[in-house]
Amino acid sequence: MSGDSLPIKRLVHAAHEHLGTGMFAIFVSYHISNATWWKHLFRGRYTPLRVFGTVVNLALATIMPVLPISGMFLARIPSDRPT
């Protein structure tokens, strides 16, 4: 690897981190603004389509908070090792 590509890799890495942080912020604000969905989760009749949609939404709500944490570990942010 040449030394010329290192600043480009850092720029791409920084852009990726900022976009990921922005996407997570949008995800959190979306769920805060739609808090009534959580309140009405167990009301009404569950058709097979509603069960499928609820399972997908709950899976995403479970996985999304884990993504920034795993991203920090992959980027070695909490470690003292040099990159």
C-alpha positions as CSV (number, residue, x, y, z in Angstrom):
1,M,0.0,0.0,0.0
2,S,1.4,3.4,-0.9
3,G,1.5,6.3,1.5
4,D,-0.7,8.4,-0.9
5,S,-3.8,6.4,-0.2
6,L,-3.7,6.8,3.5
7,P,-5.4,10.2,3.6
8,I,-8.1,8.9,1.3
9,K,-8.7,5.9,3.6
10,R,-9.0,8.2,6.6
11,L,-11.4,10.5,4.8
12,V,-13.6,7.5,3.7
13,H,-13.5,6.1,7.3
14,A,-14.5,9.5,8.8
15,A,-17.4,9.9,6.3
16,H,-18.5,6.3,7.1
17,E,-18.5,7.1,10.8
18,H,-20.4,10.4,10.4
19,L,-23.0,8.8,8.1
20,G,-23.5,5.9,10.5
21,T,-23.9,8.3,13.5
22,G,-26.4,10.3,11.5
23,M,-28.4,7.2,10.6
24,F,-28.5,6.1,14.2
25,A,-29.7,9.6,15.3
26,I,-32.4,9.4,12.7
27,F,-33.4,5.9,13.9
28,V,-33.6,7.1,17.5
29,S,-35.6,10.3,16.7
30,Y,-38.0,8.2,14.5
31,H,-38.7,5.8,17.4
32,I,-39.2,8.7,19.8
33,S,-41.6,10.4,17.5
34,N,-43.5,7.2,17.0
35,A,-43.8,6.3,20.6
36,T,-47.5,5.5,20.2
37,W,-46.6,2.5,18.1
38,W,-44.9,1.0,21.2
39,K,-47.9,1.9,23.4
40,H,-50.4,0.2,21.0
41,L,-48.2,-2.8,20.3
42,F,-50.4,-5.3,22.1
43,R,-53.8,-3.8,21.1
44,G,-56.0,-5.0,18.4
45,R,-56.1,-8.2,16.3
46,Y,-53.0,-9.8,15.0
47,T,-53.3,-10.9,11.4
48,P,-50.4,-12.9,9.9
49,L,-49.2,-9.7,8.1
50,R,-49.3,-7.7,11.3
51,V,-47.3,-10.5,13.1
52,F,-44.7,-10.4,10.3
53,G,-44.4,-6.6,10.3
54,T,-44.1,-6.5,14.1
55,V,-41.4,-9.2,14.2
56,V,-39.4,-7.4,11.5
57,N,-39.8,-4.1,13.4
58,L,-38.8,-5.6,16.7
59,A,-35.8,-7.3,15.2
60,L,-34.6,-4.0,13.7
61,A,-35.2,-2.2,17.0
62,T,-33.1,-4.8,18.7
63,I,-30.3,-4.9,16.1
64,M,-29.9,-1.1,15.4
65,P,-28.6,-0.1,18.9
66,V,-26.0,-2.9,18.7
67,L,-24.6,-1.7,15.3
68,P,-22.8,1.4,16.7
69,I,-21.3,-0.6,19.5
70,S,-19.9,-3.3,17.2
71,G,-18.7,-0.5,14.8
72,M,-16.7,1.1,17.6
73,F,-15.1,-2.3,18.4
74,L,-14.3,-2.9,14.8
75,A,-12.8,0.6,14.5
76,R,-10.8,-0.1,17.6
77,I,-12.1,3.1,19.3
78,P,-12.2,1.7,22.9
79,S,-8.7,0.1,22.6
80,D,-5.4,1.6,23.2
81,R,-3.8,-0.2,20.3
82,P,-2.6,2.0,17.4
83,T,-4.4,1.6,14.1
